[in-house]
């Protein structure tokens, strides 16, 4: 007869696997950094058009904000022409900003998306439905690669498996980088360790993870953690500005992720006008400035990367 193991034995088994047996309640200071020796960087999400990218760069220069990474076409790069994609890549290349692209099809928009409109259907995972949609999604990624982009948002483990094999075999450029989306739903150190082993280069934990959970994830993995400092209301609307120094201390290296708004389903619909996004992105840059100011005032011992560090995957351009 099997005898159930006790909690200390379970935790010991987890530790042998490199997974903390409990959350990091002691909140130890992370000794890990980015390759440049710095502790934090800034990421702004929802850069939907070339004009949005230009507005973000303009506002950042006015406010002296360092933006290292942009999460682009959250509504889906299928809504941009190839010329628009190339223009965006050219802007990012000139400014030294890493650009993570978001492709379609996605489960909420494909021909079988009715399930997503139900309460229980929403809990079944934001994954790609079927082989056809996987191939469509990968085809859109190829279009982005041709336009010059080298960073992509991934939220489907099956797609990640294919992408990692493609990268290993040179089917796509070996410098291609993968960021795991919050829609992937990971929020513990075992999941983070699985993702890192599967080829993910940075991950977005769920937006409401506590400092002890962030600490336990940091203990398990070396990749950067992309931490929401402000999040759309539909995800909870958290604004963690004054936690910024402690988040960096326990979870370095981190990207401060800035994505305010009402709901992604509203603000990233393709018929939301470009001029609206141009104005909205300026407000996001202002929030990034606030975070930067708080860190400089309260935690000057932690360093913000300079613009364009060498490890970023800056888009290529002709």
C-alpha positions in Angstrom: 0.0 0.0 0.0 1.3 3.4 -1.0 2.1 5.7 1.9 1.6 9.4 1.2 4.8 11.5 1.5 4.7 14.3 4.0 5.1 18.0 3.1 8.9 18.1 4.0 9.6 15.1 1.8 7.6 16.7 -1.1 9.5 20.0 -0.7 12.8 18.1 -0.6 11.9 16.3 -3.8 11.1 19.7 -5.5 14.4 21.1 -4.3 16.3 18.2 -5.9 14.7 19.2 -9.2 15.9 22.8 -8.9 12.4 24.0 -7.9 12.0 25.9 -4.6 10.0 23.9 -2.1 8.2 27.0 -0.9 7.8 30.6 -1.9 10.6 33.0 -1.1 9.2 34.4 2.0 12.6 35.5 3.2 12.8 37.7 0.1 16.5 37.2 -0.6 18.3 39.7 -2.8 18.8 38.4 -6.3 22.4 38.2 -7.4 21.4 37.8 -11.1 21.6 40.6 -13.7 21.3 41.2 -17.4 24.5 40.5 -19.4 25.5 44.2 -19.1 25.5 43.9 -15.3 22.3 46.0 -14.9 19.2 45.0 -12.9 16.2 46.3 -14.8 14.9 47.5 -18.1 11.6 49.0 -19.4 9.2 47.3 -21.8 6.1 49.0 -23.3 3.3 47.0 -24.7 0.7 47.9 -27.3 2.9 49.5 -30.0 0.4 48.8 -32.8 1.5 50.8 -35.8 4.6 52.5 -37.2 3.1 55.9 -36.1 2.7 54.5 -32.6 6.3 53.5 -32.5 7.4 57.0 -33.7 5.2 58.6 -31.0 6.7 56.4 -28.3 10.2 57.2 -29.4 9.4 61.0 -29.5 7.8 61.0 -26.1 10.7 58.9 -24.6 13.3 61.4 -25.8 11.3 64.3 -24.4 11.0 62.7 -21.0 14.5 61.1 -21.0 13.0 57.6 -20.6 15.0 54.6 -21.6 12.8 52.1 -23.5 14.5 48.8 -24.2 11.8 46.6 -25.6 8.5 47.2 -27.3 5.7 44.6 -27.5 4.1 45.3 -30.9 0.9 44.5 -32.8 -0.8 43.0 -29.8 -4.0 43.0 -31.9 -2.1 40.8 -34.4 0.5 41.5 -37.1 -1.9 40.1 -39.7 -3.6 43.6 -39.6 -0.5 45.3 -40.8 0.7 45.4 -44.4 4.2 44.1 -45.2 5.4 47.7 -45.9 4.1 48.7 -42.4 6.0 45.9 -40.8 9.2 46.8 -42.6 8.7 50.5 -41.6 8.3 49.5 -37.9 11.4 47.3 -38.1 13.4 50.2 -39.6 12.4 52.5 -36.7 13.2 49.9 -34.1 16.6 49.3 -35.7 17.4 53.0 -35.8 16.6 53.4 -32.1 18.1 50.2 -30.8 14.9 48.9 -29.4 14.1 45.2 -29.2 10.8 44.4 -30.8 8.6 41.5 -29.8 5.9 40.8 -32.4 2.4 39.3 -31.8 1.0 37.1 -34.6 -2.5 36.0 -35.6 -4.4 33.7 -35.9 -5.3 33.4 -32.2 -7.9 31.3 -30.6 -10.2 34.3 -29.9 -10.4 35.2 -33.6 -10.3 31.9 -35.6 -13.4 30.3 -37.1 -14.0 28.1 -34.1 -13.8 30.9 -31.5 -17.4 30.6 -30.2 -16.0 28.6 -27.2 -14.1 31.7 -26.1 -17.4 33.6 -25.6 -18.4 31.2 -22.8 -17.3 31.6 -19.2 -15.8 28.1 -18.9 -14.4 28.3 -22.4 -12.3 31.3 -21.3 -10.6 29.1 -18.8 -9.5 26.4 -21.3 -6.3 28.2 -22.3 -5.3 30.7 -24.9 -3.8 28.2 -27.3 -3.7 27.8 -31.1 -6.6 25.6 -32.3 -5.6 22.8 -34.9 -2.8 22.3 -37.3 -4.2 24.7 -39.9 -4.1 27.6 -37.5 -0.6 26.5 -36.3 0.6 26.7 -39.8 -1.1 30.1 -40.4 0.4 31.4 -37.2 3.9 30.2 -38.3 3.4 31.7 -41.7 2.7 35.1 -40.2 5.8 34.7 -38.1 7.8 34.1 -41.3 6.4 37.3 -42.8 7.6 39.1 -39.7 11.1 37.5 -40.0 11.3 38.6 -43.6 10.4 42.2 -42.5 13.4 42.1 -40.1 11.9 41.1 -36.7 13.7 38.6 -34.5 11.5 38.6 -31.3 8.1 36.9 -30.9 5.4 36.5 -28.3 4.5 32.8 -27.7 1.7 31.4 -25.6 1.3 27.9 -27.0 3.6 25.0 -25.8 3.1 23.2 -29.1 4.0 26.2 -31.1 7.0 26.7 -28.9 8.2 23.2 -29.4 8.1 23.7 -33.2 9.7 27.1 -33.0 12.6 25.8 -30.8 13.2 23.0 -33.3 13.1 25.5 -36.2 15.7 27.7 -34.4 18.0 24.7 -33.6 18.0 23.6 -37.2 18.4 27.0 -38.8 14.9 26.9 -40.3 14.5 30.3 -38.8 17.4 32.6 -37.7 19.3 31.3 -34.7 19.2 34.7 -33.0 15.4 34.6 -32.9 14.1 35.1 -29.4 10.9 34.0 -27.7 9.0 35.8 -25.0 6.3 33.8 -23.1 3.0 35.6 -22.9 0.9 36.2 -19.8 -1.8 34.4 -21.7 0.3 31.3 -21.2 -0.8 31.5 -17.6 2.4 30.5 -15.8 2.9 31.7 -12.2 5.2 29.2 -10.3 8.9 28.2 -10.4 8.3 24.8 -11.9 6.4 26.2 -14.8 9.1 28.8 -15.3 11.8 26.2 -15.3 9.9 24.1 -17.8 9.6 27.1 -20.1 13.3 28.0 -19.8 14.2 24.4 -20.7 11.8 24.5 -23.6 13.7 27.5 -25.2 11.9 30.5 -23.8 14.2 33.6 -23.5 12.0 35.6 -21.1 8.6 35.1 -19.4 5.7 37.2 -18.3 4.3 35.7 -15.0 0.7 36.4 -14.2 0.1 40.0 -13.3 -0.8 39.5 -9.6 2.1 37.4 -8.4 3.4 38.3 -5.0 7.0 39.2 -4.1 7.6 35.7 -2.5 6.3 34.0 -5.7 8.6 36.2 -7.8 11.5 35.4 -5.5 10.8 31.6 -5.9 10.6 31.9 -9.7 13.9 33.9 -9.8 15.6 31.1 -7.7 14.5 28.5 -10.3 15.5 30.3 -13.6 18.1 32.7 -15.0 16.0 34.3 -17.8 14.6 37.8 -17.4 11.1 38.1 -15.8 8.7 40.6 -17.4 6.7 42.0 -14.5 3.6 44.0 -15.0 3.9 47.3 -13.2 0.6 48.5 -14.5 -2.0 46.2 -16.2 -5.3 46.7 -18.0 -8.4 46.7 -15.8 -9.7 43.4 -17.3 -6.6 41.7 -15.8 -7.1 43.4 -12.4 -5.8 46.9 -13.0 -2.9 46.6 -10.6 -0.4 49.5 -10.5 2.7 48.5 -8.6 4.9 51.6 -8.9 6.0 51.8 -5.3 6.9 48.1 -5.3 9.3 48.7 -8.1 12.5 48.7 -5.9 11.6 45.5 -4.1 10.5 43.8 -7.3 14.0 44.5 -8.8 15.7 43.5 -5.6 14.2 40.0 -5.3 13.7 39.3 -9.1 16.5 40.9 -11.0 16.9 40.8 -14.0 13.4 42.2 -14.7 11.6 44.2 -17.4 9.1 46.7 -16.0 6.1 46.0 -18.3 3.8 48.9 -18.9 0.3 48.1 -20.3 -2.5 50.2 -18.9 -6.0 50.5 -20.3 -9.5 49.0 -20.0 -9.3 45.6 -21.7 -7.0 44.2 -24.4 -10.0 43.0 -26.3 -11.1 46.7 -26.6 -7.9 48.7 -27.1 -6.2 46.4 -29.6 -9.1 45.9 -32.0 -7.8 46.8 -35.4 -10.4 49.5 -36.0 -9.1 51.6 -33.1 -7.6 54.5 -34.9 -3.9 55.1 -35.2 -4.2 58.6 -33.7 -5.8 57.2 -30.6 -2.9 54.8 -30.2 -0.4 57.6 -30.8 -1.9 59.6 -27.9 -2.2 56.6 -25.6 1.4 55.5 -26.1 2.6 58.9 -24.8 0.7 58.2 -21.6 2.4 54.8 -21.3 5.8 56.5 -21.6 4.8 58.9 -18.8 4.2 55.9 -16.5 7.6 54.5 -17.5 9.1 57.9 -16.4 7.4 57.6 -13.0 8.9 54.1 -12.5 12.3 55.4 -13.6 12.0 58.3 -11.1 11.0 56.1 -8.2 13.9 53.8 -8.9 16.4 56.7 -9.1 15.0 58.2 -5.9 14.6 55.1 -3.7 16.9 52.5 -5.1 19.9 54.1 -6.9 22.0 51.0 -6.1 20.1 49.2 -8.8 21.1 50.0 -12.4 18.9 50.6 -15.4 20.4 49.4 -18.7 21.6 52.0 -21.2 19.8 52.1 -24.5 20.6 49.3 -27.0 22.5 46.8 -24.9 24.3 44.2 -27.0 22.1 41.2 -25.9 18.9 42.7 -27.3 17.5 41.3 -30.5 17.2 44.5 -32.5 15.3 44.1 -35.8 17.4 43.8 -38.9 16.7 46.0 -41.9 17.9 46.3 -45.5 
